[in-house]
Amino acid sequence: MAETLRKRDTSRTAFPHWARRLVLGIFAALLTKAQTAPPEMQLEAAIHKEIVLGDLQGAIGQYLSILEPPVKDRAVAARALLQMGECLDKLGQGKEAYGTYRRVVNEFADQAAIAAEARVRLAAWLDSQPGPRNLRFADGAAGKVPPAPWFVPSLPKDKDYVAELRRDGCRSSVGCAVVLAAANAPRPVGILMQSFSAEAYRGKTVRLRAWLRLEGKDAEDHGQMWLTVARASRKIGFSDNMDDRPVRSAEWTPCEITGEIDQDAKFIEFGFMSIGRGRVWVDDVSFEIVK
């Protein structure tokens, strides 16, 4: 009898242990199911996190997971990319949102309805970006990244990127910018740029000018100015990055790019690069139609 009672007592004390194991097993199964859920369910969960819970950063993380290669469902991937653009918009990261919408149009043109939504968002963005602005760096706070429409292309979120507006050390009396690659950048290239609609410039010859100088650290350090035309169907039109005439001098050096804008041009993008670990100073930028 005592032996029986001991067995019963042992079984009662063992029950919570097995219950815990059961609960943990169920939890692990649910977690695995969530991670391996069909793409449609993953997208639904991400949209819920974005719209219902208001967790924009968390939603972006889930959208990125859906977009990890290999992409299993292009319709779901296109929607995830579009929604990620909306999250970036809501976070005030307009340039990153713009680049994301362009990816939808360029990479998911076969998803007609979703690509059309992305074009609507791009059109709204372009309405406020008819051409280059703040070329003399008059707007903005010293020591900060020059304000829109200037921007620095995003690096991975755990990397730094650097471009600063300056009020001293400039060639002009207005302002200038310094571009450099951060020490933890994946490649030693720093970029400051603008992007705008090419509609008003199609078929015309334009000229981009600026003054650059280099504060170099190594012999390979140099600066470059560039201008690229993005045409329809993801084609590249006129393009010049001064690869054959980089700036290596510590003295202010005039730079110029002249080219004809393609008739089917969609966007004009230009900017300045610091290649290596040096610092490239930029001043007196101008962009004009010459004929």
C-alpha positions as a Markdown table, in Angstrom:
| # | Residue | x | y | z |
|---|---|---|---|---|
| 1 | Met | 0.0 | 0.0 | 0.0 |
| 2 | Ala | 2.7 | 2.4 | 0.9 |
| 3 | Glu | 4.5 | 1.5 | -2.3 |
| 4 | Thr | 1.4 | 2.3 | -4.2 |
| 5 | Leu | 1.1 | 5.6 | -2.6 |
| 6 | Arg | 4.7 | 6.4 | -3.3 |
| 7 | Lys | 4.1 | 5.6 | -7.0 |
| 8 | Arg | 1.0 | 7.8 | -7.0 |
| 9 | Asp | 2.9 | 10.7 | -5.4 |
| 10 | Thr | 5.7 | 10.3 | -7.9 |
| 11 | Ser | 3.3 | 10.4 | -10.8 |
| 12 | Arg | 1.7 | 13.6 | -9.4 |
| 13 | Thr | 5.1 | 15.3 | -9.0 |
| 14 | Ala | 6.1 | 14.1 | -12.5 |
| 15 | Phe | 3.0 | 15.5 | -14.2 |
| 16 | Pro | 4.1 | 19.2 | -14.2 |
| 17 | His | 7.4 | 18.2 | -15.7 |
| 18 | Trp | 5.7 | 16.4 | -18.6 |
| 19 | Ala | 3.2 | 19.2 | -18.9 |
| 20 | Arg | 6.0 | 21.7 | -19.3 |
| 21 | Arg | 7.6 | 19.6 | -21.9 |
| 22 | Leu | 4.3 | 19.3 | -23.7 |
| 23 | Val | 3.7 | 23.1 | -23.6 |
| 24 | Leu | 7.2 | 23.8 | -24.9 |
| 25 | Gly | 6.7 | 21.2 | -27.6 |
| 26 | Ile | 3.5 | 22.9 | -28.8 |
| 27 | Phe | 5.2 | 26.3 | -28.6 |
| 28 | Ala | 8.1 | 25.1 | -30.7 |
| 29 | Ala | 5.7 | 23.6 | -33.2 |
| 30 | Leu | 3.7 | 26.9 | -33.5 |
| 31 | Leu | 6.9 | 28.9 | -33.9 |
| 32 | Thr | 8.2 | 26.6 | -36.6 |
| 33 | Lys | 4.8 | 26.8 | -38.3 |
| 34 | Ala | 4.9 | 30.6 | -38.2 |
| 35 | Gln | 8.4 | 30.6 | -39.7 |
| 36 | Thr | 7.4 | 28.2 | -42.5 |
| 37 | Ala | 4.0 | 29.6 | -43.2 |
| 38 | Pro | 3.0 | 30.1 | -46.8 |
| 39 | Pro | 4.1 | 33.5 | -48.2 |
| 40 | Glu | 0.5 | 34.8 | -48.2 |
| 41 | Met | 0.2 | 34.2 | -44.5 |
| 42 | Gln | 3.6 | 35.8 | -43.8 |
| 43 | Leu | 2.5 | 38.9 | -45.8 |
| 44 | Glu | -0.8 | 39.0 | -44.0 |
| 45 | Ala | 1.0 | 38.9 | -40.6 |
| 46 | Ala | 3.4 | 41.7 | -41.8 |
| 47 | Ile | 0.6 | 43.9 | -42.9 |
| 48 | His | -1.2 | 43.4 | -39.6 |
| 49 | Lys | 1.9 | 44.4 | -37.8 |
| 50 | Glu | 2.2 | 47.5 | -39.9 |
| 51 | Ile | -1.4 | 48.7 | -40.0 |
| 52 | Val | -3.0 | 47.3 | -36.9 |
| 53 | Leu | -0.1 | 47.2 | -34.4 |
| 54 | Gly | 1.7 | 50.2 | -35.9 |
| 55 | Asp | 5.0 | 48.4 | -35.6 |
| 56 | Leu | 6.7 | 49.8 | -38.7 |
| 57 | Gln | 10.2 | 48.6 | -38.0 |
| 58 | Gly | 8.9 | 45.1 | -37.2 |
| 59 | Ala | 6.8 | 45.0 | -40.3 |
| 60 | Ile | 9.8 | 46.0 | -42.4 |
| 61 | Gly | 11.7 | 43.1 | -40.9 |
| 62 | Gln | 9.0 | 40.7 | -42.0 |
| 63 | Tyr | 8.7 | 42.2 | -45.5 |
| 64 | Leu | 12.5 | 41.7 | -45.9 |
| 65 | Ser | 12.1 | 38.1 | -44.8 |
| 66 | Ile | 9.5 | 37.5 | -47.5 |
| 67 | Leu | 11.9 | 39.1 | -50.1 |
| 68 | Glu | 14.8 | 36.8 | -49.2 |
| 69 | Pro | 15.8 | 34.7 | -52.1 |
| 70 | Pro | 14.6 | 32.5 | -53.6 |
| 71 | Val | 11.3 | 34.4 | -53.9 |
| 72 | Lys | 8.6 | 31.8 | -53.9 |
| 73 | Asp | 5.6 | 34.0 | -54.9 |
| 74 | Arg | 6.3 | 37.1 | -57.1 |
| 75 | Ala | 2.9 | 38.6 | -56.4 |
| 76 | Val | 3.4 | 38.4 | -52.6 |
| 77 | Ala | 7.0 | 39.7 | -53.0 |
| 78 | Ala | 5.9 | 42.7 | -55.0 |
| 79 | Arg | 3.2 | 43.5 | -52.5 |
| 80 | Ala | 5.7 | 43.1 | -49.6 |
| 81 | Leu | 8.1 | 45.5 | -51.4 |
| 82 | Leu | 5.4 | 48.1 | -52.0 |
| 83 | Gln | 4.3 | 47.9 | -48.3 |
| 84 | Met | 7.8 | 48.3 | -47.2 |
| 85 | Gly | 8.0 | 51.5 | -49.2 |
| 86 | Glu | 4.9 | 52.7 | -47.4 |
| 87 | Cys | 6.5 | 51.9 | -44.1 |
| 88 | Leu | 9.6 | 53.9 | -45.0 |
| 89 | Asp | 7.3 | 56.8 | -46.1 |
| 90 | Lys | 5.6 | 56.7 | -42.7 |
| 91 | Leu | 8.9 | 56.8 | -41.0 |
| 92 | Gly | 9.9 | 59.9 | -42.9 |
| 93 | Gln | 12.5 | 58.1 | -45.0 |
| 94 | Gly | 11.3 | 59.5 | -48.3 |
| 95 | Lys | 14.4 | 58.8 | -50.4 |
| 96 | Glu | 14.5 | 55.2 | -49.3 |
| 97 | Ala | 10.8 | 54.9 | -50.0 |
| 98 | Tyr | 11.3 | 56.3 | -53.4 |
| 99 | Gly | 14.1 | 53.8 | -54.2 |
| 100 | Thr | 11.8 | 51.0 | -53.0 |
| 101 | Tyr | 8.9 | 52.1 | -55.2 |
| 102 | Arg | 11.4 | 52.1 | -58.1 |
| 103 | Arg | 12.4 | 48.6 | -57.3 |
| 104 | Val | 8.8 | 47.5 | -57.5 |
| 105 | Val | 8.4 | 49.1 | -61.0 |
| 106 | Asn | 11.7 | 47.8 | -62.3 |
| 107 | Glu | 11.8 | 44.3 | -60.7 |
| 108 | Phe | 8.1 | 43.4 | -60.7 |
| 109 | Ala | 6.7 | 44.9 | -63.9 |
| 110 | Asp | 4.9 | 41.5 | -64.5 |
| 111 | Gln | 2.8 | 42.3 | -61.4 |
| 112 | Ala | 0.8 | 44.9 | -63.3 |
| 113 | Ala | -1.6 | 46.1 | -60.6 |
| 114 | Ile | 1.1 | 46.4 | -57.9 |
| 115 | Ala | 3.5 | 48.1 | -60.3 |
| 116 | Ala | 0.8 | 50.6 | -61.2 |
| 117 | Glu | 0.4 | 51.4 | -57.5 |
| 118 | Ala | 4.1 | 52.0 | -57.2 |
| 119 | Arg | 4.0 | 54.3 | -60.3 |
| 120 | Val | 1.3 | 56.4 | -58.6 |
| 121 | Arg | 3.5 | 56.8 | -55.6 |
| 122 | Leu | 6.5 | 57.7 | -57.8 |
| 123 | Ala | 4.5 | 60.2 | -59.7 |
| 124 | Ala | 3.5 | 61.9 | -56.4 |
| 125 | Trp | 7.1 | 62.0 | -55.4 |
| 126 | Leu | 8.2 | 63.4 | -58.7 |
| 127 | Asp | 5.6 | 66.2 | -58.6 |
| 128 | Ser | 7.7 | 67.7 | -55.8 |
| 129 | Gln | 11.0 | 66.9 | -57.6 |
| 130 | Pro | 10.9 | 68.7 | -61.0 |
| 131 | Gly | 14.6 | 69.4 | -61.0 |
| 132 | Pro | 17.7 | 69.8 | -58.9 |
| 133 | Arg | 17.6 | 72.2 | -55.9 |
| 134 | Asn | 19.8 | 73.6 | -53.2 |
| 135 | Leu | 22.9 | 73.2 | -55.5 |
| 136 | Arg | 24.7 | 76.0 | -53.6 |
| 137 | Phe | 24.1 | 74.3 | -50.2 |
| 138 | Ala | 22.3 | 77.4 | -48.9 |
| 139 | Asp | 19.8 | 75.3 | -47.0 |
| 140 | Gly | 20.6 | 73.0 | -44.1 |
| 141 | Ala | 22.5 | 72.9 | -40.8 |
| 142 | Ala | 26.3 | 72.8 | -40.7 |
| 143 | Gly | 27.6 | 69.4 | -39.7 |
| 144 | Lys | 24.5 | 67.6 | -40.9 |
| 145 | Val | 23.7 | 65.7 | -44.1 |
| 146 | Pro | 22.5 | 68.3 | -46.6 |
| 147 | Pro | 18.6 | 68.3 | -46.7 |
| 148 | Ala | 16.4 | 66.9 | -49.4 |
| 149 | Pro | 16.6 | 66.7 | -52.3 |
| 150 | Trp | 20.2 | 65.8 | -51.5 |
| 151 | Phe | 20.6 | 62.3 | -50.0 |
| 152 | Val | 23.1 | 59.6 | -49.2 |
| 153 | Pro | 22.2 | 56.2 | -50.5 |
| 154 | Ser | 21.5 | 53.8 | -47.6 |
| 155 | Leu | 24.0 | 51.3 | -46.6 |
| 156 | Pro | 23.1 | 48.2 | -44.5 |
| 157 | Lys | 21.4 | 49.4 | -41.3 |
| 158 | Asp | 24.4 | 48.5 | -39.2 |
| 159 | Lys | 26.7 | 50.7 | -41.2 |
| 160 | Asp | 27.4 | 54.4 | -41.1 |
| 161 | Tyr | 27.4 | 56.9 | -44.0 |
| 162 | Val | 28.7 | 60.4 | -44.0 |
| 163 | Ala | 28.1 | 63.6 | -45.9 |
| 164 | Glu | 28.2 | 66.9 | -44.1 |
| 165 | Leu | 27.2 | 70.4 | -45.0 |
| 166 | Arg | 29.9 | 73.0 | -44.2 |
| 167 | Arg | 29.9 | 76.8 | -43.8 |
| 168 | Asp | 33.7 | 77.1 | -43.5 |
| 169 | Gly | 36.5 | 76.0 | -45.6 |
| 170 | Cys | 34.4 | 76.4 | -48.7 |
| 171 | Arg | 35.3 | 77.9 | -52.0 |
| 172 | Ser | 32.1 | 80.0 | -52.1 |
| 173 | Ser | 30.7 | 82.2 | -49.4 |
| 174 | Val | 27.4 | 80.2 | -49.2 |
| 175 | Gly | 28.2 | 76.7 | -48.2 |
| 176 | Cys | 29.7 | 73.4 | -49.4 |
| 177 | Ala | 29.6 | 69.7 | -48.6 |
| 178 | Val | 32.1 | 67.1 | -47.6 |
| 179 | Val | 31.7 | 63.5 | -48.7 |
| 180 | Leu | 33.6 | 60.5 | -47.3 |
| 181 | Ala | 33.3 | 56.8 | -46.7 |
| 182 | Ala | 32.8 | 55.7 | -43.1 |
| 183 | Ala | 35.4 | 53.4 | -41.6 |
| 184 | Asn | 32.8 | 50.6 | -41.3 |
| 185 | Ala | 31.4 | 50.9 | -44.8 |
| 186 | Pro | 31.4 | 47.7 | -46.8 |
| 187 | Arg | 33.3 | 49.5 | -49.6 |
| 188 | Pro | 35.4 | 52.6 | -49.3 |
| 189 | Val | 33.0 | 54.7 | -51.3 |
| 190 | Gly | 30.9 | 57.7 | -50.0 |
| 191 | Ile | 28.1 | 59.2 | -52.2 |
| 192 | Leu | 26.0 | 62.4 | -52.1 |
| 193 | Met | 23.4 | 62.7 | -54.8 |
| 194 | Gln | 20.1 | 64.0 | -56.2 |
| 195 | Ser | 17.5 | 62.3 | -58.4 |
| 196 | Phe | 14.7 | 64.0 | -60.3 |
| 197 | Ser | 12.3 | 63.7 | -63.2 |
| 198 | Ala | 13.9 | 63.9 | -66.7 |
| 199 | Glu | 10.7 | 65.1 | -68.4 |
| 200 | Ala | 11.7 | 68.7 | -68.7 |
| 201 | Tyr | 15.1 | 67.8 | -70.1 |
| 202 | Arg | 14.3 | 65.1 | -72.7 |
| 203 | Gly | 16.2 | 65.7 | -76.0 |
| 204 | Lys | 18.2 | 68.6 | -74.5 |
| 205 | Thr | 21.8 | 68.9 | -73.8 |
| 206 | Val | 22.6 | 69.7 | -70.2 |
| 207 | Arg | 25.8 | 70.6 | -68.3 |
| 208 | Leu | 26.7 | 69.7 | -64.7 |
| 209 | Arg | 29.5 | 71.7 | -63.1 |
| 210 | Ala | 31.1 | 71.8 | -59.7 |
| 211 | Trp | 34.4 | 72.4 | -57.9 |
| 212 | Leu | 36.0 | 69.5 | -56.0 |
| 213 | Arg | 39.1 | 69.1 | -53.9 |
| 214 | Leu | 40.5 | 66.1 | -52.1 |
| 215 | Glu | 41.9 | 65.7 | -48.6 |
| 216 | Gly | 43.6 | 62.4 | -49.3 |
| 217 | Lys | 45.0 | 59.8 | -46.9 |
| 218 | Asp | 46.3 | 57.3 | -49.4 |
| 219 | Ala | 47.7 | 57.5 | -53.0 |
| 220 | Glu | 44.6 | 55.7 | -54.3 |
| 221 | Asp | 42.1 | 58.2 | -52.8 |
| 222 | His | 40.2 | 60.3 | -55.3 |
| 223 | Gly | 36.9 | 62.1 | -55.9 |
| 224 | Gln | 34.5 | 61.9 | -58.9 |
| 225 | Met | 31.4 | 63.6 | -60.1 |
| 226 | Trp | 28.8 | 61.6 | -62.0 |
| 227 | Leu | 25.6 | 62.0 | -64.0 |
| 228 | Thr | 23.4 | 59.1 | -65.2 |
| 229 | Val | 20.2 | 59.0 | -67.2 |
| 230 | Ala | 17.7 | 56.2 | -66.4 |
| 231 | Arg | 15.5 | 55.4 | -69.5 |
| 232 | Ala | 12.4 | 53.4 | -70.0 |
| 233 | Ser | 12.5 | 49.6 | -69.6 |
| 234 | Arg | 15.4 | 49.9 | -67.1 |
| 235 | Lys | 17.8 | 51.0 | -69.8 |
| 236 | Ile | 20.7 | 53.3 | -69.0 |
| 237 | Gly | 21.1 | 56.4 | -71.3 |
| 238 | Phe | 23.8 | 59.0 | -71.2 |
| 239 | Ser | 26.3 | 58.3 | -68.4 |
| 240 | Asp | 29.6 | 59.8 | -67.3 |
| 241 | Asn | 31.3 | 59.2 | -63.9 |
| 242 | Met | 34.6 | 61.0 | -64.6 |
| 243 | Asp | 36.4 | 57.7 | -64.3 |
| 244 | Asp | 39.0 | 58.9 | -66.8 |
| 245 | Arg | 39.6 | 62.2 | -65.0 |
| 246 | Pro | 39.2 | 61.7 | -61.2 |
| 247 | Val | 40.1 | 64.6 | -58.8 |
| 248 | Arg | 43.2 | 63.9 | -56.7 |
| 249 | Ser | 44.3 | 67.5 | -56.0 |
| 250 | Ala | 44.1 | 69.3 | -52.7 |
| 251 | Glu | 43.3 | 72.4 | -54.6 |
| 252 | Trp | 39.9 | 73.4 | -55.8 |
| 253 | Thr | 39.4 | 71.7 | -59.2 |
| 254 | Pro | 36.7 | 72.6 | -61.8 |
| 255 | Cys | 34.7 | 69.6 | -63.0 |
| 256 | Glu | 32.2 | 69.4 | -65.9 |
| 257 | Ile | 29.9 | 66.8 | -67.5 |
| 258 | Thr | 27.9 | 67.7 | -70.6 |
| 259 | Gly | 25.6 | 65.3 | -72.3 |
| 260 | Glu | 22.3 | 64.9 | -74.2 |
| 261 | Ile | 19.3 | 63.6 | -72.3 |
| 262 | Asp | 17.6 | 60.6 | -74.0 |
| 263 | Gln | 14.1 | 61.1 | -75.5 |
| 264 | Asp | 12.7 | 58.3 | -73.3 |
| 265 | Ala | 14.5 | 59.4 | -70.2 |
| 266 | Lys | 12.7 | 58.9 | -66.9 |
| 267 | Phe | 15.1 | 60.1 | -64.3 |
| 268 | Ile | 18.3 | 62.1 | -64.1 |
| 269 | Glu | 20.6 | 61.3 | -61.2 |
| 270 | Phe | 23.9 | 63.0 | -60.4 |
| 271 | Gly | 26.2 | 63.2 | -57.5 |
| 272 | Phe | 29.7 | 63.1 | -56.0 |
| 273 | Met | 31.8 | 60.2 | -54.8 |
| 274 | Ser | 34.7 | 59.9 | -52.4 |
| 275 | Ile | 36.6 | 56.7 | -53.3 |
| 276 | Gly | 39.0 | 55.6 | -50.6 |
| 277 | Arg | 39.4 | 56.9 | -47.1 |
| 278 | Gly | 39.9 | 60.6 | -48.1 |
| 279 | Arg | 37.4 | 63.5 | -47.9 |
| 280 | Val | 36.0 | 65.1 | -51.0 |
| 281 | Trp | 34.9 | 68.7 | -50.8 |
| 282 | Val | 32.1 | 69.9 | -53.2 |
| 283 | Asp | 31.1 | 73.5 | -53.9 |
| 284 | Asp | 29.6 | 75.7 | -56.6 |
| 285 | Val | 27.4 | 73.0 | -58.1 |
| 286 | Ser | 25.3 | 74.1 | -61.2 |
| 287 | Phe | 23.0 | 72.2 | -63.6 |
| 288 | Glu | 21.7 | 73.9 | -66.7 |
| 289 | Ile | 20.4 | 73.3 | -70.2 |
| 290 | Val | 22.9 | 74.5 | -72.8 |
| 291 | Lys | 20.9 | 73.7 | -76.0 |
